[in-house]
Amino acid sequence: MATAIRTIGHEDKLSLVDHLEELRTRLIISAVAVAVAFGVCLWQNHALLHLINRPLEREKQGQVEKGQGPAGQTALAQQAVIKVARDTEGIVALLSTPGSGLPTTVRARLAAELPRLRADTAKLPAVPQSEKLVTLGIGEPFTTTLTVTFFFALIISLPVVLFELYGFVLPALKPRERRAVKPLLAAVPFLFVAGVAFGYFVVLPAALRFLVNFNSSEFNILVQASPYYQFAATVLLAMGLVFQVPVVIVGATRAGIVTPGQLRHGRRYAIVACAAIAAFLPGDAITLLLETVPLYVLYEASILLASFVEHRVLRRERRTPSDGPPPEGGSLTREGTETSVQQIIDHFDRELS
C-alpha cells in the first residue's frame, strides 16, 4: 500500500485504492502541518497582530502628530495638559521658596503638594498614541484574530503543503520531465515568500500612505479591523502570486509555447502588461512605479533563466546521441541507422544502373 512517506517511482503500478490512500495520507500530513502552525500562531497572536498592524500604525501616527482626526485632536489636548501641568509645577516650586514673600504656612503647604503634582504630571503619556483598529461586533475581535492567525498559519505551513503536493504529482511524470519540473516547483515557495515580503515592506506601506492620507483633513478616518486585514491579505497574496512570473515563463518556454527570442521581442508589451497589473493593485503613481519596476525585473530575469535552461538542454542533447555510438566497422547515417559496406556498394550499384 502506498504511503506519503515512501517515494513512489514512475514505474510503480498502483491501484485506485492505493492512489486514494496516498492522497488521504498526504492530506492528513498537510492538515496536521496547518494545525500545528495555527496553534503556534494563535499562541503568538498578539505579536502577529502587531506585525500586520505596524504599516497602518505608522501612517496613523503621522496623522496624530499633525493633529488630524479624533486621535490627533486628543493628542493636541494631551500635550496642552502636559504643558500646563509642568508650568504649574514650576510656579508652585517657585512660590514654595523662602524668597517668594509668602507666609511660612502657605509655603509649607505648597512644598507638601509639590511631590504629588510632580507624580501626577509624570503619569501623563509624553508620546501621543495612534488610534487602534475598530471592531463593531461583540465577537469580531475573536473572529478577526482567528482570521489573521489562519492567514499566517497558511504561509508558515506552505512548504509542507507544497512538498506533499509535489510528492503526489511528480510520480506521474517521466524521469526527464521530472528533472525539468522539479526546479520550477521548488522555486514556487521561495518566490511566494519573496513576493509577500516585498508586498509587506514596499507595496502595503505605499498603498496605505496614499489611501489613509487622501483628503484626510475632510474626514475622521476610523479603520475597521476586518476590512483592513482583508485589504492587507489581498495585497500580500497578490504580490506572492505575481512573483510566480519566472516559474510561469520558464515553464512556458520548456513546454515550447514561447521562446526566449519571442520574449525579448515582446518587451514593449511586457512593460504595458506589468503596468496594467500594477494598476489593479491599490495605490498612487509612486506605488504604481514601485510595483511595475520589480515586475519588469522579474520578466527580464525570467528571459535570462529561460535562455540559460534552453542552452543547457541543447548542449545536453548534442552530447547524448539518440541510439548510442556506432559499432566497429560501421557508420551512422543521418537517421542514426547502421550502414554496412555491402549496403554502400549496393547503393552505388543501384544508382549506376
C-alpha positions as CSV (number, residue, x, y, z in Angstrom):
1,M,0.0,0.0,0.0
2,A,1.3,3.4,-0.9
3,T,2.1,5.9,1.8
4,A,3.2,9.5,1.8
5,I,6.5,8.6,3.4
6,R,7.7,6.1,0.8
7,T,8.9,7.6,-2.5
8,I,6.9,6.3,-5.4
9,G,8.7,5.8,-8.7
10,H,7.3,6.4,-12.2
11,E,7.3,2.7,-13.0
12,D,5.4,1.7,-9.9
13,K,1.9,0.3,-10.6
14,L,-0.7,1.5,-8.1
15,S,-4.4,0.7,-7.9
16,L,-7.1,3.3,-7.5
17,V,-7.3,2.4,-3.8
18,D,-3.6,2.9,-3.4
19,H,-3.8,6.3,-5.0
20,L,-6.7,7.3,-2.8
21,E,-4.8,6.0,0.3
22,E,-1.7,8.0,-0.7
23,L,-3.8,11.1,-1.3
24,R,-5.5,10.7,2.1
25,T,-2.2,10.3,3.9
26,R,-0.7,13.4,2.2
27,L,-3.9,15.4,3.1
28,I,-3.6,14.3,6.7
29,I,0.0,15.4,6.8
30,S,-0.8,18.8,5.3
31,A,-3.7,19.3,7.7
32,V,-1.5,18.4,10.7
33,A,1.1,20.9,9.5
34,V,-1.5,23.6,9.1
35,A,-3.0,22.8,12.6
36,V,0.4,22.9,14.3
37,A,1.2,26.2,12.6
38,F,-2.2,27.5,13.6
39,G,-1.6,26.6,17.2
40,V,1.8,28.3,17.3
41,C,0.3,31.4,15.5
42,L,-2.6,31.5,17.9
43,W,-0.2,31.4,20.8
44,Q,1.7,34.4,19.4
45,N,-1.4,36.2,18.0
46,H,-0.5,39.5,19.8
47,A,2.8,39.6,18.0
48,L,1.2,38.7,14.7
49,L,-1.5,41.4,15.1
50,H,1.2,43.9,15.9
51,L,3.2,42.8,12.9
52,I,0.3,43.3,10.4
53,N,-0.8,46.5,12.1
54,R,2.6,48.1,12.0
55,P,2.3,49.7,8.5
56,L,-1.1,51.2,9.3
57,E,0.1,52.4,12.8
58,R,3.0,54.3,11.2
59,E,0.6,56.2,8.9
60,K,-1.9,56.9,11.6
61,Q,0.9,58.1,13.9
62,G,1.9,60.7,11.3
63,Q,-1.7,62.0,11.3
64,V,-1.8,62.1,15.1
65,E,1.4,64.1,15.2
66,K,-0.1,66.6,12.7
67,G,-3.3,66.9,14.9
68,Q,-5.6,65.3,12.3
69,G,-8.6,63.2,13.2
70,P,-10.0,62.5,16.7
71,A,-6.8,61.0,17.9
72,G,-4.8,64.0,16.6
73,Q,-7.1,66.4,18.4
74,T,-6.8,64.3,21.6
75,A,-3.0,64.4,21.2
76,L,-3.1,68.2,21.0
77,A,-5.2,68.4,24.1
78,Q,-2.9,65.9,25.8
79,Q,0.2,68.0,25.0
80,A,-1.5,71.1,26.2
81,V,-2.4,69.5,29.6
82,I,1.2,68.3,30.0
83,K,2.5,71.9,29.3
84,V,0.0,73.4,31.8
85,A,1.0,70.8,34.4
86,R,4.7,71.5,34.0
87,D,4.1,75.2,34.2
88,T,2.0,74.8,37.3
89,E,4.7,72.6,38.8
90,G,7.3,75.3,38.2
91,I,5.1,78.0,39.7
92,V,4.4,76.0,42.8
93,A,8.1,75.3,43.2
94,L,8.9,79.0,42.9
95,L,6.3,80.0,45.4
96,S,7.4,77.5,47.9
97,T,10.9,79.1,48.2
98,P,11.6,81.5,51.1
99,G,12.2,84.4,48.7
100,S,8.6,84.3,47.4
101,G,7.3,86.5,50.3
102,L,4.5,84.2,51.2
103,P,3.8,83.2,54.8
104,T,5.6,80.2,56.1
105,T,2.4,78.1,56.5
106,V,1.5,78.7,52.9
107,R,5.0,77.9,51.6
108,A,4.9,74.7,53.7
109,R,1.6,73.6,52.2
110,L,2.8,74.4,48.6
111,A,6.0,72.4,49.3
112,A,3.9,69.4,50.5
113,E,1.8,69.5,47.4
114,L,4.7,69.7,45.0
115,P,5.7,65.9,45.1
116,R,2.1,64.9,44.4
117,L,1.9,67.4,41.5
118,R,5.1,66.0,40.0
119,A,3.8,62.4,40.4
120,D,0.6,63.3,38.6
121,T,2.5,65.1,35.8
122,A,4.8,62.0,35.3
123,K,1.7,59.8,34.8
124,L,0.7,61.7,31.7
125,P,1.9,60.0,28.5
126,A,4.5,62.1,26.8
127,V,4.1,60.4,23.4
128,P,0.7,60.5,21.7
129,Q,-0.8,57.2,20.8
130,S,-2.3,56.4,17.4
131,E,-5.8,55.0,17.0
132,K,-6.3,51.3,17.2
133,L,-8.4,49.4,14.7
134,V,-12.2,49.5,15.3
135,T,-14.4,46.4,15.9
136,L,-18.2,46.7,15.7
137,G,-19.5,43.4,16.9
138,I,-19.1,41.6,20.2
139,G,-17.4,38.6,18.6
140,E,-15.5,40.5,16.0
141,P,-12.2,40.7,18.0
142,F,-12.2,36.9,18.3
143,T,-13.1,36.1,14.7
144,T,-10.7,38.7,13.4
145,T,-7.9,37.2,15.5
146,L,-8.7,33.8,14.2
147,T,-8.7,35.0,10.6
148,V,-5.2,36.7,10.9
149,T,-3.9,33.6,12.7
150,F,-5.1,31.3,9.9
151,F,-3.6,33.5,7.3
152,F,-0.2,33.3,8.9
153,A,-0.5,29.6,9.5
154,L,-1.1,29.0,5.8
155,I,2.1,31.0,4.9
156,I,4.2,29.1,7.5
157,S,2.9,25.7,6.6
158,L,3.1,26.4,2.8
159,P,6.4,24.5,2.3
160,V,5.0,21.3,3.8
161,V,1.7,21.5,1.9
162,L,3.6,22.1,-1.4
163,F,6.0,19.3,-0.6
164,E,3.1,16.8,-0.2
165,L,1.5,18.1,-3.4
166,Y,4.8,17.7,-5.3
167,G,5.2,14.2,-3.9
168,F,1.7,13.2,-5.2
169,V,2.1,14.7,-8.7
170,L,5.7,14.0,-9.5
171,P,5.5,10.2,-9.8
172,A,3.1,10.7,-12.8
173,L,5.9,12.4,-14.7
174,K,8.7,10.6,-16.6
175,P,12.3,11.0,-15.2
176,R,13.2,13.5,-17.9
177,E,10.0,15.5,-17.3
178,R,10.6,15.3,-13.5
179,R,14.1,16.8,-13.9
180,A,12.7,19.6,-15.9
181,V,9.8,20.3,-13.5
182,K,11.5,19.9,-10.1
183,P,13.5,23.1,-10.1
184,L,10.4,25.1,-11.1
185,L,8.2,23.6,-8.4
186,A,11.0,24.1,-5.8
187,A,11.2,27.8,-6.6
188,V,7.4,28.4,-6.0
189,P,7.5,28.7,-2.2
190,F,10.7,30.8,-2.2
191,L,9.2,33.2,-4.8
192,F,5.9,33.3,-2.9
193,V,7.7,34.3,0.4
194,A,9.8,36.9,-1.5
195,G,6.6,38.4,-3.0
196,V,4.9,38.5,0.4
197,A,7.9,40.2,1.9
198,F,8.1,42.7,-0.9
199,G,4.3,43.5,-0.5
200,Y,4.7,44.0,3.2
201,F,7.8,46.2,3.2
202,V,7.1,48.2,-0.1
203,V,3.6,47.9,-1.6
204,L,1.4,47.9,1.5
205,P,3.1,50.9,3.2
206,A,2.9,52.9,-0.1
207,A,-0.7,52.0,-0.6
208,L,-1.7,52.9,2.9
209,R,0.3,56.2,2.7
210,F,-1.9,57.2,-0.3
211,L,-5.2,55.9,0.9
212,V,-5.1,56.9,4.6
213,N,-3.9,60.5,3.8
214,F,-6.2,61.1,0.9
215,N,-8.4,64.0,1.9
216,S,-7.6,63.2,5.5
217,S,-8.4,66.8,6.5
218,E,-12.0,66.4,5.4
219,F,-12.8,63.1,7.1
220,N,-12.4,61.4,10.5
221,I,-10.9,58.1,9.4
222,L,-11.8,55.2,11.6
223,V,-10.3,52.0,10.2
224,Q,-12.3,48.8,10.9
225,A,-10.3,45.7,11.7
226,S,-11.9,43.2,9.3
227,P,-11.7,45.3,6.1
228,Y,-8.1,46.3,6.8
229,Y,-7.0,42.7,7.3
230,Q,-8.8,41.7,4.1
231,F,-7.1,44.6,2.3
232,A,-3.6,43.6,3.6
233,A,-4.1,39.9,2.9
234,T,-5.2,40.8,-0.7
235,V,-2.1,42.9,-1.3
236,L,0.3,40.3,0.2
237,L,-1.3,37.3,-1.6
238,A,-1.4,39.3,-4.9
239,M,2.3,40.1,-4.7
240,G,3.1,36.5,-3.7
241,L,1.3,35.3,-6.9
242,V,2.8,38.0,-9.1
243,F,6.3,36.8,-8.1
244,Q,5.5,33.5,-9.7
245,V,6.1,35.1,-13.1
246,P,9.6,33.4,-13.6
247,V,8.0,30.0,-13.0
248,V,5.3,30.6,-15.5
249,I,7.6,32.0,-18.2
250,V,10.3,29.3,-17.8
251,G,7.5,26.6,-17.8
252,A,6.1,28.1,-21.0
253,T,9.5,28.0,-22.7
254,R,10.1,24.4,-21.6
255,A,6.7,23.4,-22.9
256,G,7.5,25.1,-26.3
257,I,4.7,27.6,-26.1
258,V,7.1,30.6,-26.4
259,T,10.9,31.0,-27.0
260,P,13.3,33.4,-25.3
261,G,13.6,35.2,-28.6
262,Q,9.9,35.9,-28.7
263,L,10.0,37.1,-25.1
264,R,12.8,39.5,-26.0
265,H,10.9,40.9,-28.9
266,G,7.8,41.3,-26.7
267,R,9.5,43.6,-24.2
268,R,7.3,46.6,-25.0
269,Y,4.2,44.6,-24.5
270,A,5.6,43.2,-21.2
271,I,6.1,46.8,-19.9
272,V,2.4,47.6,-20.7
273,A,1.3,44.3,-19.1
274,C,3.4,44.9,-15.9
275,A,1.9,48.4,-15.6
276,A,-1.6,47.1,-16.1
277,I,-1.1,44.5,-13.4
278,A,0.3,47.2,-11.0
279,A,-2.6,49.5,-11.8
280,F,-5.1,46.9,-10.5
281,L,-3.3,47.0,-7.1
282,P,-4.3,49.9,-4.8
283,G,-2.0,52.9,-4.5
284,D,-1.0,56.1,-6.3
285,A,1.5,56.9,-9.0
286,I,4.5,56.2,-6.8
287,T,3.0,52.9,-5.8
288,L,2.4,52.1,-9.4
289,L,6.0,52.7,-10.2
290,L,7.2,50.7,-7.2
291,E,5.1,47.7,-8.4
292,T,5.8,48.0,-12.1
293,V,9.6,48.1,-11.8
294,P,10.0,44.8,-9.9
295,L,7.5,43.1,-12.2
296,Y,9.6,44.0,-15.3
297,V,12.8,43.0,-13.5
298,L,11.2,39.6,-12.9
299,Y,10.3,39.4,-16.6
300,E,13.9,40.1,-17.7
301,A,15.2,37.6,-15.1
302,S,12.8,35.1,-16.5
303,I,14.2,35.6,-20.0
304,L,17.7,35.1,-18.8
305,L,16.8,32.0,-16.9
306,A,14.8,30.6,-19.8
307,S,17.7,31.2,-22.2
308,F,20.1,29.5,-19.7
309,V,17.8,26.5,-19.4
310,E,17.4,26.3,-23.2
311,H,21.1,26.4,-23.9
312,R,21.7,23.7,-21.2
313,V,19.1,21.4,-22.7
314,L,20.5,21.8,-26.3
315,R,24.1,21.2,-25.0
316,R,22.9,18.0,-23.3
317,E,21.1,16.8,-26.4
318,R,24.2,17.3,-28.5
319,R,26.4,15.4,-26.1
320,T,23.9,12.5,-25.8
321,P,23.3,10.5,-29.2
322,S,19.9,9.1,-29.6
323,D,20.9,5.5,-30.3
324,G,24.4,5.3,-28.8
325,P,27.8,5.1,-30.6
326,P,28.1,3.1,-33.9
327,P,29.6,-0.4,-33.7
328,E,33.0,-1.3,-35.1
329,G,33.2,-1.5,-38.9
330,G,30.0,0.5,-39.4
331,S,28.9,4.1,-39.6
332,L,25.7,6.1,-38.9
333,T,23.5,7.7,-41.4
334,R,21.5,10.9,-40.7
335,E,18.7,8.8,-39.4
336,G,21.1,7.1,-37.0
337,T,20.9,3.6,-38.5
338,E,23.9,1.3,-39.1
339,T,25.2,1.2,-42.6
340,S,27.4,-1.7,-43.7
341,V,30.0,-1.8,-46.5
342,Q,27.8,-4.1,-48.7
343,Q,24.8,-1.7,-48.4
344,I,27.0,1.1,-49.5
345,I,28.2,-0.9,-52.6
346,D,24.6,-1.9,-53.4
347,H,23.5,1.8,-53.0
348,F,26.1,2.9,-55.6
349,D,25.2,-0.1,-57.9
350,R,21.5,0.9,-57.9
351,E,22.4,4.5,-58.7
352,L,24.7,3.4,-61.6
353,S,22.2,1.1,-63.1
